[in-house]
Amino acid sequence: MADSKLAEAILAGVGGKENVDMLTHCATRLRFTLKDASIVDGKKLDSTKGVMGVVPQGDTSYQIVIGGGVADVYEDVNALLGKKSSSIASNDDVKAKERDKIKGKNKFVDSFFEFLSDSFRPIIGVLLGASLIIAIINLLITFGVIKDASDTPSTLFLNAIAQAVFYFLPVMIAYNACKKLKVDPWVGAVCMLALFTPQFLALMSPEMYSNVFSATGPGKEAALGALNTFTDATLGKDGTTYVTQVFNLPMILFNYKGNVFVPLLMSGCLALLYKGLKKIIPPTVQLVFVPFLAMLIMVPFTAFVIGPIGVTAGSYLGIGLAWLNNNAPFIFAIAIPLLYPFLVPLGLHWPLNALMLVNIDTLGYDFIQGPMGCWNFACFGATFGVLYHALRERDVEMLGVSGGALAAGFLGGVSEPSLYGIHLRYKKIYKRMIPGCLAGGVTIAVLGFLFPSSAAPGVTTTAFAFTSLLTIPVFNQVWVYAISIAVAFIVAAGLVIALDYRTPQQKAKMRAFNAAGLLGLYGVEDIFQYTEEEQAKLANKEAEETFSINLNAPISGKGITLKESGDKVFAMKALGDGMAIVPDKQKAQILSPIDGKLTAIAVDLHAYTIMGDNGVGVLVHVGVDTVNLHGKGFKIITKQGSEVKAGQAIAEVDFPLLDKEGYKIPVFVTVVNTNNMQSVDILKAGEDVKAKDAIINVIG
């Protein structure tokens, strides 16, 4: 289970249980439908440990990005809702209510893509697992351990595990889609399973007809119908279409393994039928007659009508993309990786994922996943660049976020942790990542043109593979694919490493907080949480209740402004407004400027943070670049976490030693949460001060 404190923080951040109408989750996000989204504390949620980001959506919808552990967090939040309120509507009830409210084209499109997403989302795990098994089989083939997937009984059995997911994919999609539409999902599953039974598959076996009609004699041709063959030049695959007579009606027969369009269409039609039957059949007998009639009607309707329509629609969509890939491979190979960075955040990539499965089913291979891999690895490259900066700057929080996201990408081919945890939070990352997508797309286009595959243009695969390091061997032209994703990764990573992913001010703040050892107290997003517009509002707001408090000098000496201190970070007020004191060159104690709690002591002992009882956060920082002394010349008197009074000694500093080592020794006093205060007034800059003198006035 996830941390219950995280669930409590999330629930408090969205306005409490009373504000929640509905809660669901997707692969990485909690999805809230709220009574009033305006009361959500987005900044607090965004800075909560365990939350990768927040995504407001309209007046009532709010998404909170968690990452791979979203299911556990969902269970914890849902448990809190269930324990505290029995009046919370179920997911299906509220979603049905929301669908009833839908008016207009855009909301219909949004609901359609949500339907697609929720139909695929629950099976992402098994799809990923199957793709990794296929990758293992392909590795064994690549290194000559086995000849093919049916080389031995053992490999044949291993292949059966992987192929089970794709073979019965229509059944799983039907189950999820019906559940989404508030229809008994087992009815939908059975309607598709009927088309996978040996009896249905036998309808496509000529031997079955010869056995039956050898005894009956005349009428064989009328009963069998027509047996046609065709060759589709665009698809590049021979196919046989079987037509037989069922109830004296012609039925076109297909093998539905791996198909996605048929179960989606079937589920929509079943939802209309199912709900209609429930209206006309008495509740006392619905348990028997609703499933009975639904199956009796939908299975034939699917086989006679929906099946041929779905297979044909999917085939022609595949034909269209195949035509583009065949006739304009350059455009196709470049367009796909450039589109995905914008499709994935909106959830619009699901139709393309569905088409990949259609391509594998109809063509025997897919040509979308190769170029798509360039986007994924450009995404992972940008994350690697962030990890590089985090390692250099000892940024523990970003190290965890980027390291986890990179592991999910390399091993699972999952981009959401990178996307929501980092990329969408720092605007400059996309500017570094898109050139990587372009470079990878151009590389795969050029190499595919210069060294064309005998099978099909570009890089193809016969498996639905999450584009990770482990699935590289499943692609044909594997060296073309490997070079292309490497180029995408290197370009994106190189740009982030060389140009950074933050603004200069963000970078300065990050380094300063790392140097002061404060990231554990405030968190990355707390440092950057206020925009210039929000700062102006905070500066001008009239609080109903205010306080005024003085900060006292932690040491005696000469008061100077931050600009005079010689430290650019403090001069730009990256760590808040305040002043500095140049002490006498003798050993002296550092005193607390305020009553409060000593919440942080820097690892190298040169900086201290006190959180005042009234919420004023004060940083006392000794010297310029004294972090490089690694604690030499510093002695801690009061333990971290202790309650302190104004004037109480925190540490002792050997200023003669610091001076001898060549370090500037001003002692900085700043209000780290200046943006939360109404005003911070400097009282003693340019004057001699004594320890415990009032040097800064704060009004909050």
Secondary structure, DSSP 8 states (H G I E B T S, - for coil): ---HHHHHHHHHHTT-GGGEEEEEE-SSEEEEEES-GGG--HHHHHTSTT--EEEEETTTEEEEE--TTHHHHHHHHHHHHHHH-S----HHHHHHHHHHH--SHHHHHHHHHHHHHHHHGGGHHHHHHHHHHHHHHHHHHHTTS-SSTTSSHHHHHHHHHHHHHHHTHHHHHHHHHHHHTTS-HHHHHHHHHGGGSHHHHHTT-HHHHHHHHHHH-TTHHHHH--EEEEEETTTTEEEEEEEEEETTEEEEE---TT-SHHHHHHHHHHHHHHHHHHHHS-GGGHHHHHHHHHHHHHHHHIIIIIHHHHHHHHHHHHHHHHHHHHH-HHHHHHHHHHHHHHHHHHTTTHHHHHHHHHHHHHTSSBSSHHHHHHHHHHHHHHHHHHHHHHHHHT-HHHHHHHHHHHHHHHHH---HHHIIIIITTSTHHHHHHHHHHHHHHHHHHHHHHHS--SSSSS--BSS----SGGGGGGBSSHHHHHHHHHHHHHHHHHHHHHH-SS-HHHHHHHHHHHHHT-HHHH-HHHHH---HHHHHHHHH---SS--EEEEE-SS-EEEE-SGGGS-HHHHTTTT-EEEEEEE-SS-EEEE-SSSEEEEEE-TTSSEEEEEETTS-EEEEEESSSGGGGTTTTEEE-S-TT-EE-TT-EEEEE-HHHHHHTT----EEEEETTGGGSSEEEE--TTSEE-TT-EEEEEE-
